Amino acid sequence: MIEISLLTGELFFAALWLLGRGIIWIRQKKIVWKREAFLLLMAINLAVLIRFVFYPFFTVNGQVQPLVINRGGIQPPRVNFLPLANILDYDSKREAAINIIGNTCLFIPTGVIMPILYKRLDRFRKVLPAGAGLSFAIEMIQLLLPGSVTDIDDLILNTAGAAIGYGLYKLAARLTGKAQTPGSPGGSCFCDNGIRPSPVRAEKDLFTDEAR
């Protein structure tokens, strides 16, 4: 049996993140700090997802219980493919509400950050499948973890959270007067000085560290 503490899991994720960013910095030979700030927000967002997705929600004596991987026996995966069939199947209404609200709220930051980092995702029809794809990847990882449940309801709630986050992002853009002109080609809502980016620059992926 293997036990992975929350601290160990988060440090491992941080090491992988820094390794990936370091490789990009070396290849691009520069660091754009404004972009790195938004990337840091995404890293924090993913770290929070790791905490609540892979580790027990409730603490014991104030301590988060470790992720337990039992190598002694093979457990069949627990999978639910029926949408909304078991969404209220909990011991109490409180637990059901925590599941619904929690799975939705967890992905709200994703819906906000993704279109800022990726200009090509600054469309509802694009950010929605991106959020769903991240949730699907998490559900697939849970198939490999004994005791975890791969549930289509989680996918639905996570995707709804990403949609809400994108709605908040667009609302903030409008309130700050920086919403892109309708029909502009893939530009971000938070364009500097309100200048609409060219079609070529609008398609650049912020993770490539190309200058805006």
TIRO-2110 file (N, C-alpha, C; in Angstrom, 1 decimal):
// TIRO-2110
0.8, -1.2, 0.0, N, 1, A
0.0, 0.0, 0.0, CA, 1, A
0.9, 1.3, 0.0, C, 1, A
0.5, 2.2, -0.9, N, 2, A
1.3, 3.4, -1.0, CA, 2, A
0.4, 4.6, -0.5, C, 2, A
0.9, 5.4, 0.4, N, 3, A
0.2, 6.6, 0.8, CA, 3, A
1.0, 7.9, 0.4, C, 3, A
0.3, 8.7, -0.3, N, 4, A
0.9, 10.0, -0.8, CA, 4, A
0.2, 11.1, -0.1, C, 4, A
1.0, 11.8, 0.7, N, 5, A
0.4, 13.0, 1.4, CA, 5, A
0.1, 14.1, 0.5, C, 5, A
-0.7, 15.0, 1.0, N, 6, A
-1.1, 16.2, 0.1, CA, 6, A
0.1, 17.0, -0.2, C, 6, A
1.0, 17.2, 0.8, N, 7, A
2.2, 18.0, 0.6, CA, 7, A
3.1, 17.4, -0.5, C, 7, A
3.3, 16.0, -0.4, N, 8, A
4.1, 15.3, -1.4, CA, 8, A
3.5, 15.5, -2.8, C, 8, A
2.2, 15.3, -2.9, N, 9, A
1.5, 15.4, -4.2, CA, 9, A
1.6, 16.8, -4.8, C, 9, A
1.4, 17.8, -3.9, N, 10, A
1.5, 19.2, -4.4, CA, 10, A
3.0, 19.6, -4.8, C, 10, A
3.9, 19.1, -4.0, N, 11, A
5.3, 19.4, -4.4, CA, 11, A
5.7, 18.7, -5.7, C, 11, A
5.2, 17.5, -5.9, N, 12, A
5.5, 16.8, -7.1, CA, 12, A
4.9, 17.6, -8.3, C, 12, A
3.7, 18.0, -8.2, N, 13, A
3.1, 18.8, -9.2, CA, 13, A
3.9, 20.1, -9.5, C, 13, A
4.3, 20.8, -8.4, N, 14, A
5.0, 22.0, -8.5, CA, 14, A
6.4, 21.8, -9.3, C, 14, A
7.0, 20.7, -9.0, N, 15, A
8.3, 20.4, -9.6, CA, 15, A
8.1, 20.1, -11.1, C, 15, A
7.0, 19.4, -11.5, N, 16, A
6.7, 19.2, -12.9, CA, 16, A
6.4, 20.5, -13.6, C, 16, A
5.6, 21.3, -12.9, N, 17, A
5.3, 22.6, -13.5, CA, 17, A
6.5, 23.5, -13.8, C, 17, A
7.4, 23.6, -12.8, N, 18, A
8.6, 24.4, -12.9, CA, 18, A
9.5, 23.8, -14.0, C, 18, A
9.6, 22.5, -14.0, N, 19, A
10.4, 21.9, -15.1, CA, 19, A
9.9, 22.2, -16.5, C, 19, A
8.6, 22.1, -16.6, N, 20, A
8.0, 22.5, -17.9, CA, 20, A
8.2, 23.9, -18.3, C, 20, A
8.0, 24.8, -17.3, N, 21, A
8.2, 26.3, -17.6, CA, 21, A
9.7, 26.5, -17.9, C, 21, A
10.6, 25.9, -17.1, N, 22, A
12.0, 26.1, -17.3, CA, 22, A
12.5, 25.7, -18.7, C, 22, A
11.9, 24.6, -19.2, N, 23, A
12.3, 24.2, -20.6, CA, 23, A
11.8, 25.2, -21.6, C, 23, A
10.6, 25.8, -21.4, N, 24, A
10.1, 26.8, -22.3, CA, 24, A
11.0, 28.0, -22.2, C, 24, A
11.3, 28.4, -21.0, N, 25, A
12.2, 29.6, -20.8, CA, 25, A
13.5, 29.5, -21.6, C, 25, A
14.1, 28.3, -21.5, N, 26, A
15.4, 28.0, -22.2, CA, 26, A
15.2, 28.1, -23.7, C, 26, A
14.1, 27.5, -24.2, N, 27, A
13.9, 27.4, -25.6, CA, 27, A
13.6, 28.8, -26.2, C, 27, A
12.8, 29.6, -25.4, N, 28, A
12.4, 30.9, -25.9, CA, 28, A
13.5, 32.0, -25.5, C, 28, A
14.3, 31.7, -24.6, N, 29, A
15.4, 32.6, -24.2, CA, 29, A
14.9, 33.9, -23.6, C, 29, A
13.7, 33.8, -23.0, N, 30, A
13.2, 35.0, -22.4, CA, 30, A
12.0, 34.6, -21.5, C, 30, A
11.7, 35.5, -20.6, N, 31, A
10.6, 35.3, -19.6, CA, 31, A
9.7, 36.6, -19.7, C, 31, A
8.4, 36.3, -20.0, N, 32, A
7.4, 37.4, -20.0, CA, 32, A
6.7, 37.4, -18.7, C, 32, A
7.0, 38.3, -17.8, N, 33, A
6.5, 38.1, -16.4, CA, 33, A
5.0, 38.3, -16.3, C, 33, A
4.4, 39.1, -17.2, N, 34, A
3.0, 39.3, -17.1, CA, 34, A
2.3, 38.0, -17.5, C, 34, A
2.8, 37.3, -18.4, N, 35, A
2.2, 36.0, -18.8, CA, 35, A
2.4, 35.0, -17.7, C, 35, A
3.6, 35.0, -17.1, N, 36, A
3.9, 34.1, -16.0, CA, 36, A
3.0, 34.3, -14.8, C, 36, A
2.5, 35.5, -14.6, N, 37, A
1.6, 35.8, -13.5, CA, 37, A
0.3, 35.0, -13.7, C, 37, A
-0.2, 35.1, -15.0, N, 38, A
-1.4, 34.4, -15.3, CA, 38, A
-1.2, 32.9, -15.3, C, 38, A
0.0, 32.4, -15.7, N, 39, A
0.3, 31.0, -15.7, CA, 39, A
0.3, 30.5, -14.2, C, 39, A
0.8, 31.4, -13.3, N, 40, A
0.9, 31.0, -11.9, CA, 40, A
-0.5, 30.8, -11.4, C, 40, A
-1.5, 31.7, -11.8, N, 41, A
-2.9, 31.5, -11.4, CA, 41, A
-3.4, 30.2, -11.9, C, 41, A
-3.0, 29.8, -13.1, N, 42, A
-3.5, 28.4, -13.6, CA, 42, A
-2.9, 27.3, -12.8, C, 42, A
-1.6, 27.5, -12.4, N, 43, A
-0.9, 26.5, -11.6, CA, 43, A
-1.6, 26.3, -10.2, C, 43, A
-2.0, 27.5, -9.6, N, 44, A
-2.7, 27.4, -8.3, CA, 44, A
-4.0, 26.8, -8.5, C, 44, A
-4.7, 27.1, -9.6, N, 45, A
-6.0, 26.5, -9.9, CA, 45, A
-5.9, 25.0, -10.0, C, 45, A
-4.9, 24.5, -10.7, N, 46, A
-4.6, 23.0, -10.8, CA, 46, A
-4.3, 22.4, -9.5, C, 46, A
-3.5, 23.1, -8.7, N, 47, A
-3.2, 22.6, -7.4, CA, 47, A
-4.4, 22.4, -6.5, C, 47, A
-5.3, 23.4, -6.6, N, 48, A
-6.6, 23.3, -5.8, CA, 48, A
-7.4, 22.1, -6.4, C, 48, A
-7.4, 21.9, -7.7, N, 49, A
-8.1, 20.7, -8.2, CA, 49, A
-7.5, 19.4, -7.7, C, 49, A
-6.2, 19.4, -7.6, N, 50, A
-5.5, 18.2, -7.1, CA, 50, A
-6.0, 17.9, -5.7, C, 50, A
-6.0, 18.9, -4.9, N, 51, A
-6.5, 18.8, -3.5, CA, 51, A
-7.8, 18.2, -3.4, C, 51, A
-8.8, 18.7, -4.1, N, 52, A
-10.2, 18.3, -3.9, CA, 52, A
-10.7, 17.1, -4.7, C, 52, A
-9.9, 16.8, -5.8, N, 53, A
-10.3, 15.7, -6.7, CA, 53, A
-9.6, 14.4, -6.2, C, 53, A
-8.4, 14.5, -5.8, N, 54, A
-7.7, 13.2, -5.6, CA, 54, A
-7.5, 12.9, -4.1, C, 54, A
-7.9, 13.9, -3.2, N, 55, A
-7.7, 13.6, -1.8, CA, 55, A
-9.1, 13.7, -1.1, C, 55, A
-9.3, 13.0, 0.0, N, 56, A
-10.6, 13.0, 0.7, CA, 56, A
-11.0, 14.5, 1.0, C, 56, A
-12.3, 14.8, 0.8, N, 57, A
-12.8, 16.1, 1.0, CA, 57, A
-12.8, 16.5, 2.5, C, 57, A
-13.3, 15.6, 3.3, N, 58, A
-13.3, 15.9, 4.8, CA, 58, A
-12.0, 15.5, 5.5, C, 58, A
-11.6, 16.4, 6.4, N, 59, A
-10.4, 16.2, 7.1, CA, 59, A
-10.6, 15.4, 8.4, C, 59, A
-9.6, 14.8, 9.0, N, 60, A
-9.6, 14.1, 10.2, CA, 60, A
-8.7, 14.8, 11.2, C, 60, A
-9.2, 15.4, 12.3, N, 61, A
-8.5, 16.2, 13.2, CA, 61, A
-7.7, 17.3, 12.6, C, 61, A
-8.4, 17.9, 11.6, N, 62, A
-7.8, 19.0, 10.9, CA, 62, A
-6.8, 18.7, 9.8, C, 62, A
-6.6, 17.4, 9.6, N, 63, A
-5.6, 17.0, 8.7, CA, 63, A
-6.2, 16.4, 7.4, C, 63, A
-5.7, 16.7, 6.3, N, 64, A
-6.1, 16.1, 5.0, CA, 64, A
-5.5, 14.7, 4.9, C, 64, A
-6.4, 13.7, 4.7, N, 65, A
-6.0, 12.3, 4.6, CA, 65, A
-5.2, 12.1, 3.3, C, 65, A
-4.2, 11.2, 3.4, N, 66, A
-3.4, 10.9, 2.2, CA, 66, A
-4.1, 10.2, 1.1, C, 66, A
-3.6, 10.3, -0.1, N, 67, A
-4.1, 9.4, -1.2, CA, 67, A
-3.5, 8.0, -1.0, C, 67, A
-4.4, 7.0, -1.0, N, 68, A
-4.0, 5.7, -0.7, CA, 68, A
-4.1, 4.8, -2.0, C, 68, A
-3.0, 4.2, -2.4, N, 69, A
-3.0, 3.3, -3.5, CA, 69, A
-2.6, 1.9, -3.0, C, 69, A
-3.6, 1.0, -3.1, N, 70, A
-3.4, -0.3, -2.6, CA, 70, A
-2.9, -1.2, -3.7, C, 70, A
-1.7, -1.7, -3.6, N, 71, A
-1.2, -2.6, -4.7, CA, 71, A
-1.4, -4.0, -4.4, C, 71, A
-2.0, -4.3, -3.2, N, 72, A
-2.2, -5.7, -2.8, CA, 72, A
-3.3, -6.4, -3.5, C, 72, A
-4.3, -5.7, -4.1, N, 73, A
-5.4, -6.3, -4.8, CA, 73, A
-5.9, -5.4, -5.9, C, 73, A
-6.5, -6.0, -6.9, N, 74, A
-7.0, -5.2, -8.0, CA, 74, A
-8.5, -4.9, -7.8, C, 74, A
-8.8, -3.7, -7.7, N, 75, A
-10.2, -3.3, -7.5, CA, 75, A
-10.8, -2.8, -8.8, C, 75, A
-12.0, -3.3, -9.1, N, 76, A
-12.7, -2.9, -10.4, CA, 76, A
-13.0, -1.4, -10.3, C, 76, A
-12.9, -0.7, -11.5, N, 77, A
-13.2, 0.7, -11.5, CA, 77, A
-14.6, 1.0, -11.2, C, 77, A
-14.9, 2.0, -10.5, N, 78, A
-16.3, 2.4, -10.2, CA, 78, A
-16.6, 3.6, -11.2, C, 78, A
-17.6, 3.3, -12.1, N, 79, A
-17.9, 4.2, -13.2, CA, 79, A
-19.4, 4.4, -13.3, C, 79, A
-19.8, 5.6, -13.5, N, 80, A
-21.2, 5.9, -13.7, CA, 80, A
-21.4, 6.7, -15.0, C, 80, A
-22.1, 6.1, -16.0, N, 81, A
-22.3, 6.7, -17.3, CA, 81, A
-23.7, 7.2, -17.5, C, 81, A
-24.5, 7.2, -16.4, N, 82, A
-25.9, 7.7, -16.5, CA, 82, A
-26.0, 9.1, -16.0, C, 82, A
-26.2, 10.0, -16.9, N, 83, A
-26.2, 11.5, -16.4, CA, 83, A
-27.3, 11.7, -15.4, C, 83, A
-26.9, 12.4, -14.3, N, 84, A
-27.8, 12.8, -13.3, CA, 84, A
-28.6, 11.7, -12.5, C, 84, A
-28.2, 10.5, -12.8, N, 85, A
-28.9, 9.4, -12.2, CA, 85, A
-28.6, 9.3, -10.7, C, 85, A
-27.4, 9.5, -10.3, N, 86, A
-27.0, 9.4, -8.9, CA, 86, A
-26.5, 10.7, -8.3, C, 86, A
-26.9, 11.8, -8.9, N, 87, A
-26.4, 13.1, -8.4, CA, 87, A
-26.9, 13.5, -7.0, C, 87, A
-28.1, 12.9, -6.7, N, 88, A
-28.6, 13.1, -5.3, CA, 88, A
-28.5, 11.9, -4.4, C, 88, A
-27.8, 10.9, -4.9, N, 89, A
-27.7, 9.7, -4.1, CA, 89, A
-26.6, 9.8, -3.1, C, 89, A
-26.9, 10.5, -2.0, N, 90, A
-26.0, 10.7, -0.9, CA, 90, A
-26.7, 10.5, 0.4, C, 90, A
-25.9, 10.3, 1.5, N, 91, A
-26.5, 10.1, 2.8, CA, 91, A
-27.3, 11.2, 3.3, C, 91, A
-27.0, 12.4, 2.9, N, 92, A
-27.8, 13.6, 3.3, CA, 92, A
-27.9, 14.6, 2.2, C, 92, A
-28.8, 15.6, 2.4, N, 93, A
-28.9, 16.6, 1.4, CA, 93, A
-27.7, 17.5, 1.4, C, 93, A
-27.1, 17.7, 2.6, N, 94, A
-25.9, 18.5, 2.7, CA, 94, A
-24.8, 17.9, 1.9, C, 94, A
-24.6, 16.6, 1.9, N, 95, A
-23.5, 16.0, 1.1, CA, 95, A
-23.8, 16.2, -0.4, C, 95, A
-25.0, 16.0, -0.7, N, 96, A
-25.4, 16.2, -2.2, CA, 96, A
-25.2, 17.6, -2.6, C, 96, A
-25.5, 18.6, -1.8, N, 97, A
-25.3, 20.0, -2.1, CA, 97, A
-23.8, 20.3, -2.2, C, 97, A
-23.0, 19.7, -1.3, N, 98, A
-21.5, 20.0, -1.3, CA, 98, A
-21.0, 19.4, -2.7, C, 98, A
-21.5, 18.2, -3.1, N, 99, A
-21.0, 17.6, -4.3, CA, 99, A
-21.3, 18.5, -5.5, C, 99, A
-22.6, 19.0, -5.6, N, 100, A
-23.0, 19.8, -6.7, CA, 100, A
-22.3, 21.1, -6.8, C, 100, A
-22.4, 21.8, -5.6, N, 101, A
-21.8, 23.2, -5.6, CA, 101, A
-20.2, 23.1, -5.8, C, 101, A
-19.6, 22.1, -5.1, N, 102, A
-18.2, 21.9, -5.1, CA, 102, A
-17.7, 21.6, -6.5, C, 102, A
-18.3, 20.6, -7.2, N, 103, A
-17.8, 20.3, -8.5, CA, 103, A
-18.0, 21.4, -9.5, C, 103, A
-19.0, 22.2, -9.3, N, 104, A
-19.3, 23.4, -10.2, CA, 104, A
-18.3, 24.5, -9.9, C, 104, A
-18.1, 24.8, -8.7, N, 105, A
-17.3, 26.0, -8.3, CA, 105, A
-15.8, 25.7, -8.6, C, 105, A
-15.4, 24.4, -8.5, N, 106, A
-14.0, 24.1, -8.8, CA, 106, A
-13.5, 24.5, -10.2, C, 106, A
-14.4, 24.5, -11.1, N, 107, A
-14.0, 24.8, -12.5, CA, 107, A
-14.3, 26.2, -12.9, C, 107, A
-14.9, 27.0, -12.0, N, 108, A
-15.1, 28.4, -12.4, CA, 108, A
-13.8, 29.2, -12.7, C, 108, A
-12.8, 29.0, -11.9, N, 109, A
-11.5, 29.7, -12.2, CA, 109, A
-10.9, 29.2, -13.6, C, 109, A
-11.2, 28.0, -13.9, N, 110, A
-10.7, 27.5, -15.2, CA, 110, A
-11.3, 28.2, -16.4, C, 110, A
-12.6, 28.5, -16.2, N, 111, A
-13.3, 29.2, -17.3, CA, 111, A
-12.9, 30.7, -17.4, C, 111, A
-12.4, 31.2, -16.3, N, 112, A
-11.9, 32.6, -16.3, CA, 112, A
-10.5, 32.7, -16.9, C, 112, A
-9.6, 31.8, -16.5, N, 113, A
-8.2, 31.8, -16.8, CA, 113, A
-7.9, 31.4, -18.2, C, 113, A
-8.6, 30.3, -18.7, N, 114, A
-8.2, 29.8, -20.0, CA, 114, A
-8.3, 30.8, -21.1, C, 114, A
-9.4, 31.6, -21.3, N, 115, A
-9.4, 32.5, -22.4, CA, 115, A
-8.4, 33.6, -22.2, C, 115, A
-7.9, 33.9, -21.0, N, 116, A
-6.8, 34.9, -20.9, CA, 116, A
-5.5, 34.3, -21.4, C, 116, A
-5.2, 33.1, -21.0, N, 117, A
-4.0, 32.4, -21.4, CA, 117, A
-4.0, 32.0, -22.9, C, 117, A
-5.1, 31.6, -23.4, N, 118, A
-5.2, 31.1, -24.8, CA, 118, A
-6.2, 32.0, -25.5, C, 118, A
-5.7, 32.8, -26.4, N, 119, A
-6.5, 33.7, -27.2, CA, 119, A
-7.5, 33.0, -28.0, C, 119, A
-7.1, 31.8, -28.5, N, 120, A
-8.0, 31.0, -29.4, CA, 120, A
-9.2, 30.5, -28.6, C, 120, A
-9.1, 30.5, -27.3, N, 121, A
-10.2, 30.0, -26.5, CA, 121, A
-11.2, 31.1, -26.1, C, 121, A
-11.0, 32.3, -26.6, N, 122, A
-11.9, 33.4, -26.2, CA, 122, A
-13.2, 33.4, -27.0, C, 122, A
-13.8, 32.2, -26.9, N, 123, A
-15.1, 32.0, -27.5, CA, 123, A
-15.8, 30.9, -26.7, C, 123, A
-17.1, 31.1, -26.4, N, 124, A
-17.8, 30.2, -25.6, CA, 124, A
-17.8, 28.8, -26.2, C, 124, A
-17.9, 28.7, -27.5, N, 125, A
-17.9, 27.3, -28.1, CA, 125, A
-16.6, 26.6, -28.1, C, 125, A
-15.5, 27.4, -27.7, N, 126, A
-14.2, 26.8, -27.6, CA, 126, A
-13.8, 26.6, -26.2, C, 126, A
-14.1, 27.5, -25.3, N, 127, A
-13.7, 27.3, -23.9, CA, 127, A
-14.5, 26.2, -23.2, C, 127, A
-15.8, 26.0, -23.7, N, 128, A
-16.6, 24.9, -23.1, CA, 128, A
-16.0, 23.5, -23.3, C, 128, A
-15.6, 23.2, -24.5, N, 129, A
-15.0, 21.8, -24.7, CA, 129, A
-13.6, 21.8, -24.1, C, 129, A
-12.9, 22.9, -23.9, N, 130, A
-11.6, 22.9, -23.3, CA, 130, A
-11.8, 22.5, -21.8, C, 130, A
-12.8, 23.2, -21.1, N, 131, A
-13.1, 22.8, -19.8, CA, 131, A
-13.5, 21.4, -19.6, C, 131, A
-14.4, 21.0, -20.5, N, 132, A
-14.8, 19.6, -20.5, CA, 132, A
-13.7, 18.6, -20.7, C, 132, A
-12.7, 19.0, -21.6, N, 133, A
-11.6, 18.1, -21.8, CA, 133, A
-10.7, 18.0, -20.6, C, 133, A
-10.5, 19.1, -19.8, N, 134, A
-9.7, 19.0, -18.6, CA, 134, A
-10.4, 18.1, -17.6, C, 134, A
-11.7, 18.2, -17.5, N, 135, A
-12.5, 17.4, -16.5, CA, 135, A
-12.5, 15.9, -17.0, C, 135, A
-12.6, 15.7, -18.3, N, 136, A
-12.5, 14.3, -18.8, CA, 136, A
-11.1, 13.7, -18.5, C, 136, A
-10.1, 14.4, -18.6, N, 137, A
-8.7, 13.9, -18.3, CA, 137, A
-8.6, 13.5, -16.8, C, 137, A
-9.2, 14.4, -16.0, N, 138, A
-9.2, 14.1, -14.5, CA, 138, A
-10.0, 12.8, -14.3, C, 138, A
-11.2, 12.6, -14.9, N, 139, A
-12.0, 11.4, -14.7, CA, 139, A
-11.2, 10.2, -15.1, C, 139, A
-10.5, 10.3, -16.2, N, 140, A
-9.7, 9.1, -16.7, CA, 140, A
-8.6, 8.8, -15.8, C, 140, A
-8.0, 9.8, -15.2, N, 141, A
-6.9, 9.5, -14.2, CA, 141, A
-7.5, 8.8, -13.0, C, 141, A
-8.8, 9.2, -12.6, N, 142, A
-9.4, 8.5, -11.5, CA, 142, A
-9.7, 7.1, -11.7, C, 142, A
-9.8, 6.7, -13.0, N, 143, A
-10.0, 5.2, -13.3, CA, 143, A
-8.9, 4.4, -12.7, C, 143, A
-7.7, 5.0, -12.7, N, 144, A
-6.5, 4.3, -12.2, CA, 144, A
-6.3, 4.3, -10.7, C, 144, A
-7.1, 5.0, -10.0, N, 145, A
-6.9, 5.1, -8.6, CA, 145, A
-8.0, 4.3, -7.8, C, 145, A
-7.6, 3.3, -7.0, N, 146, A
-8.5, 2.5, -6.3, CA, 146, A
-9.4, 3.4, -5.3, C, 146, A
-10.7, 3.1, -5.3, N, 147, A
-11.5, 3.9, -4.4, CA, 147, A
-12.1, 5.1, -5.0, C, 147, A
-11.6, 5.6, -6.2, N, 148, A
-12.1, 6.8, -6.8, CA, 148, A
-13.3, 6.4, -7.7, C, 148, A
-14.1, 7.4, -8.0, N, 149, A
-15.3, 7.1, -8.9, CA, 149, A
-15.2, 8.0, -10.1, C, 149, A
-15.3, 7.4, -11.3, N, 150, A
-15.4, 8.2, -12.5, CA, 150, A
-16.8, 8.4, -12.8, C, 150, A
-17.3, 9.6, -12.8, N, 151, A
-18.7, 9.9, -12.8, CA, 151, A
-19.0, 11.0, -13.9, C, 151, A
-19.9, 10.6, -14.8, N, 152, A
-20.3, 11.6, -15.8, CA, 152, A
-21.0, 12.9, -15.2, C, 152, A
-21.6, 12.7, -14.0, N, 153, A
-22.1, 13.9, -13.4, CA, 153, A
-21.0, 14.9, -13.0, C, 153, A
-19.9, 14.4, -12.6, N, 154, A
-18.8, 15.3, -12.3, CA, 154, A
-18.4, 16.1, -13.6, C, 154, A
-18.3, 15.4, -14.7, N, 155, A
-18.0, 16.0, -16.0, CA, 155, A
-19.0, 17.1, -16.3, C, 155, A
-20.3, 16.8, -16.1, N, 156, A
-21.3, 17.8, -16.4, CA, 156, A
-21.2, 19.0, -15.5, C, 156, A
-21.0, 18.8, -14.2, N, 157, A
-20.9, 19.9, -13.3, CA, 157, A
-19.6, 20.7, -13.5, C, 157, A
-18.5, 20.0, -13.8, N, 158, A
-17.3, 20.7, -14.0, CA, 158, A
-17.4, 21.6, -15.3, C, 158, A
-18.0, 21.1, -16.3, N, 159, A
-18.2, 21.8, -17.6, CA, 159, A
-19.1, 23.0, -17.3, C, 159, A
-20.1, 22.9, -16.5, N, 160, A
-21.0, 24.0, -16.2, CA, 160, A
-20.2, 25.1, -15.4, C, 160, A
-19.3, 24.6, -14.5, N, 161, A
-18.5, 25.6, -13.8, CA, 161, A
-17.6, 26.4, -14.7, C, 161, A
-17.0, 25.7, -15.7, N, 162, A
-16.2, 26.4, -16.7, CA, 162, A
-17.0, 27.4, -17.5, C, 162, A
-18.2, 27.1, -17.8, N, 163, A
-19.1, 28.0, -18.6, CA, 163, A
-19.5, 29.2, -17.7, C, 163, A
-19.7, 29.0, -16.4, N, 164, A
-20.0, 30.1, -15.5, CA, 164, A
-18.8, 31.0, -15.4, C, 164, A
-17.6, 30.4, -15.3, N, 165, A
-16.4, 31.2, -15.2, CA, 165, A
-16.2, 32.0, -16.5, C, 165, A
-16.4, 31.5, -17.6, N, 166, A
-16.3, 32.2, -18.9, CA, 166, A
-17.3, 33.4, -18.9, C, 166, A
-18.5, 33.1, -18.4, N, 167, A
-19.5, 34.2, -18.4, CA, 167, A
-19.0, 35.3, -17.5, C, 167, A
-18.4, 35.0, -16.3, N, 168, A
-17.9, 36.0, -15.4, CA, 168, A
-16.7, 36.8, -16.1, C, 168, A
-15.9, 36.1, -16.8, N, 169, A
-14.8, 36.7, -17.5, CA, 169, A
-15.3, 37.7, -18.5, C, 169, A
-16.3, 37.3, -19.3, N, 170, A
-16.9, 38.2, -20.3, CA, 170, A
-17.6, 39.4, -19.7, C, 170, A
-18.3, 39.2, -18.5, N, 171, A
-18.9, 40.3, -17.8, CA, 171, A
-17.9, 41.3, -17.3, C, 171, A
-16.8, 40.8, -16.7, N, 172, A
-15.7, 41.6, -16.2, CA, 172, A
-15.1, 42.5, -17.4, C, 172, A
-15.0, 41.8, -18.5, N, 173, A
-14.4, 42.5, -19.7, CA, 173, A
-15.4, 43.7, -20.1, C, 173, A
-16.6, 43.4, -20.1, N, 174, A
-17.6, 44.5, -20.5, CA, 174, A
-17.6, 45.6, -19.5, C, 174, A
-17.6, 45.2, -18.2, N, 175, A
-17.6, 46.3, -17.2, CA, 175, A
-16.4, 47.1, -17.2, C, 175, A
-15.3, 46.6, -17.6, N, 176, A
-14.0, 47.4, -17.7, CA, 176, A
-13.8, 48.0, -19.0, C, 176, A
-14.8, 47.8, -19.9, N, 177, A
-14.7, 48.5, -21.2, CA, 177, A
-13.7, 47.9, -22.1, C, 177, A
-13.3, 46.6, -21.9, N, 178, A
-12.3, 46.1, -22.8, CA, 178, A
-12.8, 44.9, -23.5, C, 178, A
-14.1, 44.7, -23.7, N, 179, A
-14.6, 43.6, -24.4, CA, 179, A
-14.2, 43.8, -25.9, C, 179, A
-13.9, 42.7, -26.6, N, 180, A
-13.4, 42.8, -27.9, CA, 180, A
-14.6, 43.2, -28.9, C, 180, A
-14.3, 43.7, -30.0, N, 181, A
-15.3, 44.1, -30.9, CA, 181, A
-15.9, 42.8, -31.5, C, 181, A
-17.2, 42.7, -31.6, N, 182, A
-17.9, 41.5, -32.2, CA, 182, A
-17.3, 41.2, -33.6, C, 182, A
-16.9, 40.0, -33.7, N, 183, A
-16.3, 39.5, -35.0, CA, 183, A
-14.8, 39.6, -35.1, C, 183, A
-14.2, 40.2, -34.0, N, 184, A
-12.7, 40.2, -34.1, CA, 184, A
-12.2, 38.8, -34.0, C, 184, A
-11.1, 38.6, -34.7, N, 185, A
-10.6, 37.2, -34.9, CA, 185, A
-9.8, 36.7, -33.7, C, 185, A
-10.5, 36.1, -32.8, N, 186, A
-9.8, 35.3, -31.7, CA, 186, A
-9.1, 36.1, -30.7, C, 186, A
-9.4, 37.4, -30.6, N, 187, A
-8.6, 38.3, -29.7, CA, 187, A
-9.1, 38.1, -28.3, C, 187, A
-8.2, 38.4, -27.3, N, 188, A
-8.6, 38.3, -25.9, CA, 188, A
-9.5, 39.5, -25.5, C, 188, A
-10.3, 39.3, -24.6, N, 189, A
-11.2, 40.4, -24.1, CA, 189, A
-10.3, 41.4, -23.3, C, 189, A
-9.1, 41.0, -22.9, N, 190, A
-8.3, 41.9, -22.1, CA, 190, A
-7.1, 42.3, -23.0, C, 190, A
-7.4, 43.0, -24.1, N, 191, A
-6.3, 43.4, -25.0, CA, 191, A
-5.8, 44.8, -24.4, C, 191, A
-4.5, 44.9, -24.5, N, 192, A
-3.8, 46.1, -24.0, CA, 192, A
-4.3, 47.3, -24.8, C, 192, A
-4.7, 48.4, -24.1, N, 193, A
-5.0, 49.7, -24.7, CA, 193, A
-6.2, 49.6, -25.6, C, 193, A
-7.0, 48.5, -25.5, N, 194, A
-8.2, 48.3, -26.3, CA, 194, A
-7.9, 48.1, -27.8, C, 194, A
-6.6, 47.8, -28.2, N, 195, A
-6.2, 47.6, -29.5, CA, 195, A
-6.5, 46.2, -29.9, C, 195, A
-7.2, 46.0, -31.0, N, 196, A
-7.5, 44.7, -31.5, CA, 196, A
-6.3, 44.0, -32.1, C, 196, A
-6.0, 42.8, -31.7, N, 197, A
-4.8, 42.1, -32.2, CA, 197, A
-5.0, 41.7, -33.6, C, 197, A
-4.0, 41.5, -34.4, N, 198, A
-4.1, 41.0, -35.8, CA, 198, A
-4.5, 39.6, -35.7, C, 198, A
-5.0, 39.0, -36.9, N, 199, A
-5.4, 37.6, -36.9, CA, 199, A
-4.3, 36.7, -36.6, C, 199, A
-3.1, 37.0, -37.1, N, 200, A
-1.9, 36.1, -36.9, CA, 200, A
-1.6, 36.1, -35.4, C, 200, A
-1.4, 37.3, -34.7, N, 201, A
-1.1, 37.3, -33.3, CA, 201, A
-2.1, 36.8, -32.5, C, 201, A
-3.4, 36.9, -32.9, N, 202, A
-4.5, 36.4, -32.0, CA, 202, A
-4.5, 34.9, -31.9, C, 202, A
-3.9, 34.2, -32.8, N, 203, A
-3.9, 32.8, -32.8, CA, 203, A
-2.7, 32.2, -32.0, C, 203, A
-1.8, 33.1, -31.6, N, 204, A
-0.6, 32.6, -30.9, CA, 204, A
-1.0, 32.1, -29.5, C, 204, A
-0.5, 31.0, -29.1, N, 205, A
-0.7, 30.4, -27.8, CA, 205, A
0.2, 31.0, -26.8, C, 205, A
-0.4, 31.5, -25.7, N, 206, A
0.4, 32.2, -24.7, CA, 206, A
1.4, 31.3, -24.0, C, 206, A
1.2, 30.0, -24.1, N, 207, A
2.2, 29.1, -23.5, CA, 207, A
3.4, 28.9, -24.3, C, 207, A
3.5, 29.5, -25.5, N, 208, A
4.7, 29.4, -26.3, CA, 208, A
5.6, 30.5, -26.0, C, 208, A
5.1, 31.5, -25.1, N, 209, A
5.9, 32.6, -24.7, CA, 209, A
6.3, 33.6, -25.8, C, 209, A
5.5, 33.6, -26.9, N, 210, A
5.8, 34.6, -27.9, CA, 210, A
5.2, 35.9, -27.4, C, 210, A
5.9, 37.0, -27.8, N, 211, A
5.5, 38.3, -27.4, CA, 211, A
4.1, 38.6, -27.9, C, 211, A
3.3, 39.3, -27.1, N, 212, A
2.0, 39.7, -27.5, CA, 212, A
2.0, 40.8, -28.5, C, 212, A
END
